[in-house]
Amino acid sequence: MSFQAYLDNIQAKTGKSPADFKAMAAEKGFAGPAGIADGVKATQITDWLKADFGLGHGHAMAIFALLKGKTN
């Protein structure tokens, strides 16, 4: 599955766009314009995404990659 397919599936499941996830991560202090905030671990982000949005590990990691700056 391509990275874009992961993002498309996440949006279909949650109703949230990649920009929405970036904004929510920024509100939580997990990430900002430069990527993941210092000291934030992948587990913190994936645990949040699994708990609040019911994402599986692979989809949560796709959002983590998005927050790190991956574009395709």
The 8 nearest C-alpha neighbors of each residue, nearest first, counted from 0:
[[1, 4, 2, 5, 3, 6, 8, 57],
 [2, 0, 4, 3, 5, 71, 6, 7],
 [1, 3, 5, 4, 71, 6, 0, 61],
 [4, 2, 6, 5, 1, 7, 71, 0],
 [3, 5, 7, 1, 6, 2, 8, 0],
 [4, 6, 2, 8, 3, 7, 9, 58],
 [7, 5, 3, 9, 4, 8, 10, 2],
 [6, 8, 4, 10, 9, 5, 3, 11],
 [9, 7, 11, 5, 10, 6, 4, 12],
 [10, 8, 6, 12, 11, 7, 13, 5],
 [9, 11, 14, 15, 7, 13, 8, 16],
 [10, 12, 8, 9, 14, 13, 7, 15],
 [13, 11, 9, 10, 14, 8, 15, 52],
 [14, 12, 15, 10, 11, 9, 52, 16],
 [13, 15, 10, 11, 12, 16, 9, 19],
 [16, 14, 10, 13, 19, 17, 20, 9],
 [17, 15, 19, 18, 10, 20, 14, 6],
 [16, 18, 20, 19, 21, 15, 6, 65],
 [19, 17, 21, 16, 20, 22, 15, 23],
 [20, 18, 16, 22, 17, 21, 15, 23],
 [21, 19, 23, 17, 22, 18, 24, 16],
 [20, 22, 18, 24, 19, 23, 25, 17],
 [21, 23, 25, 19, 20, 24, 18, 26],
 [22, 24, 26, 20, 25, 21, 19, 27],
 [25, 23, 29, 27, 21, 26, 22, 30],
 [24, 26, 30, 28, 22, 31, 23, 27],
 [27, 25, 23, 24, 28, 22, 29, 30],
 [26, 28, 24, 25, 29, 23, 30, 22],
 [29, 27, 25, 26, 30, 24, 36, 31],
 [30, 28, 24, 36, 27, 25, 35, 39],
 [31, 29, 35, 36, 25, 34, 24, 28],
 [30, 32, 25, 34, 33, 35, 36, 29],
 [31, 33, 34, 30, 25, 35, 21, 66],
 [32, 34, 31, 35, 30, 36, 68, 67],
 [35, 33, 67, 31, 30, 66, 32, 68],
 [34, 36, 30, 67, 29, 66, 31, 37],
 [37, 35, 30, 29, 39, 38, 34, 31],
 [38, 36, 39, 35, 29, 30, 40, 34],
 [37, 39, 36, 40, 35, 29, 41, 43],
 [40, 38, 37, 36, 29, 35, 41, 43],
 [39, 41, 42, 43, 38, 44, 35, 37],
 [40, 42, 44, 43, 45, 63, 39, 60],
 [43, 41, 45, 40, 44, 46, 47, 39],
 [44, 42, 46, 41, 40, 45, 47, 39],
 [43, 45, 47, 41, 42, 46, 48, 63],
 [44, 46, 42, 48, 59, 47, 43, 49],
 [45, 47, 49, 43, 44, 48, 42, 50],
 [48, 46, 44, 50, 45, 49, 51, 43],
 [49, 47, 45, 52, 51, 46, 50, 59],
 [48, 50, 54, 53, 46, 47, 52, 51],
 [51, 49, 47, 48, 53, 52, 46, 54],
 [50, 52, 48, 49, 47, 53, 54, 46],
 [51, 53, 48, 54, 49, 50, 13, 47],
 [54, 52, 49, 50, 51, 55, 48, 13],
 [55, 53, 49, 52, 59, 58, 48, 56],
 [56, 54, 58, 57, 59, 49, 53, 48],
 [55, 57, 59, 58, 60, 54, 45, 49],
 [58, 56, 60, 59, 55, 61, 54, 5],
 [57, 59, 61, 60, 55, 56, 54, 5],
 [60, 58, 56, 45, 62, 61, 57, 54],
 [59, 61, 63, 57, 62, 58, 56, 64],
 [62, 60, 58, 64, 63, 59, 65, 57],
 [63, 61, 65, 59, 64, 60, 66, 58],
 [62, 64, 60, 66, 61, 65, 67, 59],
 [65, 63, 67, 61, 62, 66, 69, 60],
 [66, 64, 62, 69, 68, 67, 63, 61],
 [65, 67, 63, 68, 64, 34, 35, 62],
 [68, 66, 34, 64, 65, 35, 69, 63],
 [67, 69, 65, 66, 34, 70, 64, 33],
 [70, 68, 65, 64, 71, 67, 66, 61],
 [69, 71, 68, 65, 2, 3, 64, 67],
 [70, 2, 69, 3, 1, 65, 68, 64]]
